[in-house]
Amino acid sequence: MTGISKSSIHSASKYLIEENPSNPFQFGTRVHPSVRSKVKRLIDIGVALVGLSITAIIAIPITIIMYFDDPGPLLYSQIRCGFRGKPFRMWKFRSMVVNADQMKHLVENQAKGHIFKNDRDPRITRLGQFLRKTSLDEFPQFWNVLRGEMSIVGTRPPTPDEVEKYEEHHWRRLDVRPGITGEWQANGRSSIDDFEEIVMMDINYQRKWSVFYDIVLIMKTITAVLNKDGAC
C-alpha cells in the first residue's frame, strides 16, 4: 500500500513550485539555521541509524501480529510536503486497514483547520491502536531522516491536499525540515486539534531553535510517550 501515485507526486510538486502564487519560497533565499546546522544533521544521522536498527528488530513481531490482525503490507507510505514544500514519500508501519485512503471520505474530521484527525477513526486496526499509542508506527521514518528528507525534530509534514488550502502565513511552517517529533508532539500530541494553534507552535519552535532545545523536545516526547499523554 503506497498511497499516492507518481502522477500525484508530479502534480503536488507542480502546484507547490509553479502554481501557488502565495508560496513565499518561490522568491525567498533565507534559510533557517536548523537547516544549515551540521551538528543537528550529525545528531539526525546518529539517532536514525540507532532507530533503524530498532525498527528492523521490532518489524519481525509486528509482521507476525499484523498477519493475524489485518493481513496486508507491513509498511504504509504517503506523500508529504517537506522543506520549502518539496514532496517526499514518508514511511510508517501500517496502522490502518489496507484500503484506508479510499475510506477517508467516510470518516468525520474532528480537527479545526487544514489537518485531518479523528480520535476514534474506525480504519485503525487493533494492532494499529497499539502502534500509535506507543508511537512505534513512526519508526520507519528514521529512513526519511537518514535520507535528509526529515529531521528528528521539526514540524509535522503536511499532505499536498492540506498545503493546497494554506494561507500565506501557514507557509512559514515549511521553513524547516519536517520532524518525527516537534513542538506540537512534545507539548500536546493529539490533545491539540486546532491547526492555527499547531502553526503557532511550529513557528515558535523556529524562533526558539537550538541544538539544546531539540534535545529538550526529544526528551519531552519520550516522556509523553511513556506516560501515554495525548497519544497519537
VENUR-V482166 format. One record per backbone hydrogen bond with DSSP energy under -0.5 kcal/mol. CO is the residue of the C=O (numbers start at 1). NH is the residue of the N-H. If there is no record, write none. Layout:
# VENUR-V482166
{{CO NH} {CO NH}}
This chain:
# VENUR-V482166
{{1 77} {2 4} {5 9} {6 10} {7 11} {8 12} {9 13} {10 14} {11 15} {12 16} {13 17} {14 18} {14 19} {15 20} {19 21} {20 23} {22 24} {23 26} {24 27} {24 28} {32 35} {32 36} {33 37} {37 41} {38 42} {39 43} {40 44} {41 45} {42 46} {43 47} {44 48} {45 49} {46 50} {47 51} {48 52} {49 53} {50 54} {51 55} {52 56} {53 57} {54 58} {55 59} {57 60} {57 61} {58 62} {59 63} {60 64} {61 65} {62 66} {63 67} {64 68} {65 69} {66 70} {74 94} {76 92} {78 90} {80 82} {80 88} {81 158} {82 85} {83 86} {86 82} {88 80} {88 90} {90 78} {92 76} {95 125} {97 100} {99 103} {100 103} {100 104} {101 104} {103 106} {104 107} {108 110} {111 113} {112 195} {113 115} {117 110} {117 111} {118 121} {121 124} {123 97} {125 129} {126 130} {127 131} {128 132} {129 133} {130 134} {131 135} {131 136} {131 137} {132 232} {135 138} {136 139} {137 93} {138 141} {139 142} {140 143} {140 144} {141 145} {142 146} {143 147} {144 149} {144 150} {145 148} {149 178} {151 180} {152 181} {155 179} {158 81} {159 162} {159 163} {160 164} {162 165} {163 166} {167 170} {167 171} {168 171} {169 172} {170 173} {171 174} {172 175} {173 176} {174 84} {175 32} {177 155} {178 151} {181 154} {182 186} {183 187} {184 188} {184 189} {188 191} {189 192} {191 193} {193 112} {193 195} {194 198} {195 199} {196 200} {197 201} {198 202} {199 203} {200 204} {201 205} {202 206} {203 207} {204 208} {205 209} {210 214} {211 215} {212 216} {213 217} {214 218} {215 219} {216 220} {217 221} {218 222} {219 223} {220 224} {221 225} {222 226} {223 227} {224 229} {225 228} {228 230} {228 231} {230 190}}
